[in-house]
């Protein structure tokens, strides 16, 4: 007896919603009961990479693949009729078709889509981007919107748009003319009143961004930073800065922009800075960080610019309680010779130079990706010697074997500790 087919349509559609649309449609051959059931599944998930086939006939095979993907997606939309949809995901590589994508997106919006995820790419990077007027996404149903690579939002001067339900927005733009998406990004605050998560990744193009989002909980910037204005951010927002100057001919100016962004984050309670971001800060022509009176957690990506940036930040974070030195990211990008930094002799050598957080606030210090190199050991030694109320010094390492860990731990335990209650944990 086929017990699965006896389940109600709603339950079967729920189960099928976890599968790619290609597999969902394939269930139509099981029996007459399943023939049209897939059209009721409130999710469409298309990925052109699933149709790629290796062939020796080159361009002819590519054209056939291109036609097949567009035909399949269009056919699925036609067979679904006007059934509502909750999620539409499209990933199209190799010279996507603008007209088809525009048609499918408008169909999803018309059917009350809540989650919309678009990723379109071109093989050679010279294909023109896909431009969407903001009015296309101007609706009450969208909760999640993720736009990737060659998709650009457009808005006419003086126009404003409302996204009353949008909670998650991801924008990933690569190597497109900044003027084409300037207006839409700068008006973000006007149409995202309940936005909770914002992820922005911009590569090889300038942009301006004006954010006014009092409900924001998570903020992530990646790639190149443009002119950013942050307004009404709650103190509880968790900013992550993963910025770099790769491919830019204005490195010093970019570094100044990163410092300016930090100035706008001066009231946050936690902050993540990746090592590439630290490098951007060092490249700035001006160093004048603000006071971070409310910052209690700092994740600091370690690189050879530590001597210049870390002292500045610690002197301006008087209430810092948790300090994480993140070397895991550094390990994956650079070799030992680069990351085996040397601390400057004046780096907290004199107790009078100690930042306030070391003398009265810092209770937890965590080294992630520790490998026992000279610079790392010296940094641990100086923190232990200066942190007066430190309770836990945690060392995490995945690159050392048991014997090496034991050797490093023995040396760490020999370091003098200003705080008598400080415990060293090695994992």
C-alpha positions in Angstrom: 0.0 0.0 0.0 1.3 3.5 -0.9 1.1 5.3 2.4 2.8 8.4 1.2 0.2 9.0 -1.5 -2.5 8.9 1.1 -1.1 11.9 2.9 -2.9 15.2 2.4 -1.7 17.5 -0.3 -0.6 20.2 2.1 1.8 17.8 3.9 3.2 16.4 0.6 3.8 19.9 -0.7 5.6 20.8 2.5 7.9 17.8 2.1 8.5 18.6 -1.6 9.4 22.2 -0.8 12.7 21.1 0.6 13.8 19.7 -2.8 15.1 21.6 -6.0 12.3 22.2 -8.5 14.0 19.8 -10.9 13.3 16.9 -8.6 9.9 18.1 -7.5 8.7 18.1 -11.1 10.1 14.6 -11.6 7.5 13.3 -9.1 4.8 13.9 -11.7 5.5 10.6 -13.3 4.8 8.5 -10.2 1.0 8.3 -10.6 -2.1 10.3 -11.5 -2.2 11.6 -8.0 1.2 13.2 -8.4 0.8 14.4 -11.9 -0.2 18.0 -10.9 0.7 17.9 -7.3 4.0 19.6 -7.9 2.2 22.7 -9.2 1.0 23.4 -5.7 4.4 23.4 -4.1 4.9 27.1 -3.0 8.6 27.1 -3.9 10.6 27.3 -7.1 14.3 26.6 -7.1 16.2 26.7 -10.4 19.9 26.3 -10.9 21.4 26.3 -14.4 24.4 24.4 -13.2 22.3 21.3 -12.7 21.8 21.2 -16.5 25.5 21.6 -17.5 26.9 18.7 -19.5 30.4 18.1 -20.7 30.6 17.9 -24.4 33.2 18.3 -27.2 31.0 20.3 -29.6 31.6 23.6 -27.8 29.4 26.5 -28.7 26.6 24.3 -30.0 26.3 22.5 -26.7 26.4 25.8 -24.8 23.5 27.3 -27.0 21.5 24.1 -26.5 22.0 24.3 -22.7 21.1 28.0 -22.7 17.9 27.3 -24.6 16.9 24.3 -22.5 17.3 26.1 -19.2 15.2 29.1 -20.3 12.6 26.8 -21.9 12.3 24.6 -18.8 11.9 27.5 -16.3 9.3 29.2 -18.6 7.4 25.9 -19.0 7.3 25.4 -15.2 5.9 28.9 -14.7 3.2 28.3 -17.3 2.1 25.0 -15.8 1.8 26.5 -12.3 -0.8 28.9 -13.6 -1.6 31.5 -10.9 -0.8 29.3 -7.8 0.7 31.4 -5.1 4.5 31.2 -4.4 6.4 31.7 -1.2 10.0 31.4 -2.5 11.6 31.9 -5.8 15.3 31.1 -6.2 17.2 31.5 -9.5 20.9 30.9 -10.2 21.8 31.4 -13.9 25.4 31.2 -15.1 26.8 31.7 -18.6 25.2 34.8 -20.2 21.7 34.9 -18.7 18.8 36.2 -20.7 17.5 39.6 -19.4 14.0 39.3 -20.8 13.4 35.8 -19.3 14.7 36.8 -15.8 12.6 40.0 -15.8 9.5 38.1 -16.7 10.0 35.4 -14.1 10.7 37.9 -11.3 7.6 40.0 -12.1 5.6 36.7 -12.1 6.9 35.9 -8.6 6.1 39.3 -7.3 2.6 39.1 -8.8 2.0 35.8 -6.9 2.9 37.3 -3.5 6.4 35.9 -3.2 8.0 36.2 0.3 11.5 35.1 -0.4 13.3 36.1 -3.6 16.9 35.1 -4.4 18.5 35.9 -7.7 22.1 35.1 -8.8 23.0 35.8 -12.4 26.5 35.6 -13.9 28.4 35.8 -17.2 31.3 33.7 -18.1 33.6 36.5 -19.4 32.5 39.3 -17.1 31.6 41.7 -20.0 27.9 40.9 -20.3 25.8 44.0 -19.4 24.1 43.8 -15.9 20.4 43.2 -15.4 18.7 46.4 -14.3 15.6 46.2 -12.1 13.5 49.3 -11.3 12.9 49.4 -7.5 9.2 49.5 -8.3 9.4 45.9 -9.4 10.1 44.9 -5.8 7.7 47.5 -4.3 5.2 45.2 -2.5 3.9 44.2 0.9 4.9 40.5 0.8 8.7 40.5 0.4 10.4 39.4 3.6 13.8 38.2 2.1 15.5 39.7 -0.9 18.9 38.5 -2.1 20.4 39.9 -5.3 23.7 38.7 -6.6 26.5 39.7 -9.1 25.1 41.3 -12.2 21.8 42.6 -10.9 21.5 46.3 -10.3 18.6 48.2 -8.6 17.5 51.4 -10.3 15.3 54.3 -9.1 14.5 57.6 -10.6 15.5 60.8 -8.9 13.0 61.9 -6.3 11.2 58.6 -6.1 10.7 56.6 -2.9 9.7 53.0 -2.2 8.3 51.1 0.7 9.1 47.6 1.7 7.1 47.3 4.9 7.8 43.6 5.5 11.4 43.3 4.3 13.6 41.8 7.1 16.6 40.5 5.2 18.4 42.2 2.3 21.6 40.9 0.6 23.2 42.9 -2.2 26.2 41.5 -4.0 27.4 43.7 -6.9 30.5 42.9 -9.0 32.3 45.2 -11.4 29.4 47.3 -12.7 29.1 51.1 -13.3 28.5 52.6 -9.9 26.3 55.4 -11.3 23.7 52.9 -12.3 22.9 51.7 -8.8 23.7 54.8 -6.8 20.2 56.2 -6.3 18.6 52.9 -5.3 21.2 52.1 -2.6 21.2 55.7 -1.2 17.4 55.4 -0.6 17.6 52.2 1.3 16.4 53.9 4.5 13.2 55.0 2.8 11.9 51.6 2.1 13.2 49.2 4.7 11.6 50.2 8.0 11.8 46.8 9.6 15.0 45.5 8.1 16.9 43.2 10.5 19.8 41.9 8.4 21.8 43.8 5.8 24.6 42.2 3.8 26.4 44.3 1.2 29.2 43.0 -0.9 30.6 45.5 -3.6 33.6 44.7 -5.7 35.5 47.0 -8.1 33.0 49.8 -8.2 32.2 52.9 -6.1 28.9 53.4 -4.5 27.0 55.6 -2.0 24.8 54.0 0.7 22.5 55.8 3.1 21.0 53.5 5.8 18.3 54.5 8.2 17.2 51.2 9.8 16.4 51.4 13.5 15.4 47.7 13.6 18.7 46.4 12.2 20.3 43.5 14.1 23.1 42.4 11.8 25.3 44.5 9.4 27.9 43.0 7.1 30.1 44.9 4.7 32.3 43.0 2.3 34.7 44.0 -0.5 35.2 47.7 -1.3 33.6 50.4 0.8 32.1 53.5 -0.7 30.5 56.5 0.9 28.3 55.1 3.7 26.0 57.0 6.0 24.4 55.1 9.0 21.5 56.6 10.9 19.5 55.4 13.9 21.3 52.2 14.3 20.5 50.4 17.6 23.4 49.8 19.9 22.7 46.1 19.7 23.5 45.8 16.0 26.4 43.4 15.3 28.6 44.9 12.6 31.0 42.7 10.6 33.6 44.5 8.4 35.3 42.3 5.8 36.7 45.0 3.6 39.7 45.1 1.3 41.4 47.4 -1.2 42.1 44.8 -3.9 41.7 46.2 -7.4 41.4 49.8 -6.2 43.6 52.7 -7.3 42.6 54.9 -4.3 43.9 52.8 -1.4 44.5 55.7 1.0 41.1 57.2 0.3 39.5 53.8 0.8 41.2 53.5 4.2 39.9 56.9 5.2 36.4 55.7 4.3 36.8 52.7 6.6 37.8 54.9 9.5 34.8 57.1 8.7 32.5 54.1 8.9 33.9 53.1 12.2 33.1 56.6 13.4 29.5 56.0 12.7 29.6 52.7 14.6 30.9 54.3 17.8 27.8 53.3 19.8 27.8 49.6 19.0 28.3 47.0 21.7 30.2 44.4 19.5 32.4 44.7 16.4 34.1 42.2 14.1 37.1 43.4 12.0 38.7 40.9 9.6 42.4 41.1 9.0 41.9 42.7 5.5 39.9 45.4 7.1 42.8 46.1 9.6 45.0 46.5 6.5 42.6 49.0 5.1 42.7 51.0 8.3 46.5 51.0 8.3 46.6 52.4 4.7 44.5 55.5 5.6 46.2 58.8 5.4 44.5 60.0 8.6 44.1 58.1 12.0 41.5 59.6 14.3 39.2 56.8 15.6 36.4 57.9 17.9 35.7 56.7 21.4 33.7 53.4 21.6 32.3 53.8 25.1 29.7 51.1 24.7 31.9 48.5 23.0 32.3 45.4 25.1 33.2 42.8 22.5 35.9 43.1 19.8 36.9 40.5 17.3 40.2 41.7 15.8 41.7 40.1 12.7 45.5 39.8 13.2 48.0 40.8 10.5 51.3 42.7 10.4 49.5 46.0 10.8 48.5 45.1 14.4 51.2 47.4 15.9 49.5 50.5 14.4 45.8 49.7 14.6 45.3 47.7 17.8 46.7 50.2 20.3 44.5 53.0 18.8 41.4 50.9 19.1 42.1 49.6 22.7 42.8 53.2 23.9 39.3 54.1 22.6 37.4 51.2 24.0 37.5 51.9 27.8 34.8 49.3 28.6 36.0 46.4 26.5 35.4 43.1 28.3 36.0 40.5 25.6 38.9 40.7 23.1 39.2 38.0 20.4 42.4 37.8 18.3 41.2 36.0 15.1 44.0 34.4 13.3 42.0 31.6 11.7 41.1 33.8 8.7 44.8 35.0 8.5 45.9 31.4 8.4 43.8 30.7 5.3 45.2 33.6 3.3 48.9 34.1 4.2 51.9 32.0 5.1 53.8 31.8 8.4 56.4 34.3 7.3 53.8 37.0 6.9 51.7 36.4 10.0 54.7 35.9 12.3 54.5 39.6 13.1 56.9 41.4 15.5 55.4 43.6 18.2 56.8 47.0 18.5 59.0 47.5 21.6 56.7 50.3 22.9 53.6 48.1 22.6 52.3 48.4 26.2 55.8 48.1 27.6 55.2 51.0 30.0 52.3 50.5 32.4 51.5 54.2 32.1 50.6 53.5 28.4 48.1 50.8 29.3 44.6 51.4 27.9 41.8 51.7 30.5 40.2 48.4 29.3 43.4 46.4 30.2 43.6 48.0 33.6 40.0 47.7 34.7 37.6 46.0 32.3 39.0 43.2 30.1 38.0 39.8 31.6 38.3 37.5 28.6 40.9 37.2 25.9 40.6 34.5 23.1 43.3 33.6 20.5 41.7 31.7 17.6 43.9 29.9 15.1 47.0 30.1 17.5 50.1 28.4 16.2 52.7 29.3 18.8 54.7 31.7 16.6 57.0 34.2 18.1 54.7 37.2 17.6 51.7 35.3 18.9 53.5 34.2 22.1 54.7 37.7 22.7 51.2 39.2 22.3 49.8 36.7 24.8 52.7 37.5 27.2 52.0 41.2 27.1 48.2 40.8 27.5 48.7 38.5 30.6 51.2 41.0 32.1 49.0 44.0 31.6 45.4 42.8 32.0 44.7 43.4 35.7 41.2 41.8 36.0 41.6 39.1 33.3 39.7 35.9 34.2 40.2 33.7 31.1 42.9 33.5 28.5 41.6 31.0 26.0 43.9 29.6 23.3 42.4 27.7 20.3 44.6 25.9 17.8 43.9 23.3 15.1 47.3 23.4 13.4 49.3 22.0 16.3 49.6 18.3 17.2 49.3 17.1 20.8 53.1 17.3 21.5 53.3 20.8 20.1 50.3 22.0 22.1 51.9 20.6 25.3 55.1 22.4 24.6 53.3 25.7 23.9 51.1 25.3 27.0 54.2 24.8 29.2 55.7 28.0 27.9 52.4 29.9 28.3 52.1 28.8 31.9 55.5 30.4 32.6 54.4 33.8 31.6 53.7 36.2 34.6 50.1 37.1 35.1 48.9 40.4 36.6 45.6 38.9 37.5 45.8 36.2 40.1 42.4 34.8 39.1 43.4 34.4 35.4 43.1 30.9 34.0 44.7 29.7 30.8 42.6 27.3 28.7 44.2 25.6 25.7 42.1 23.7 23.2 
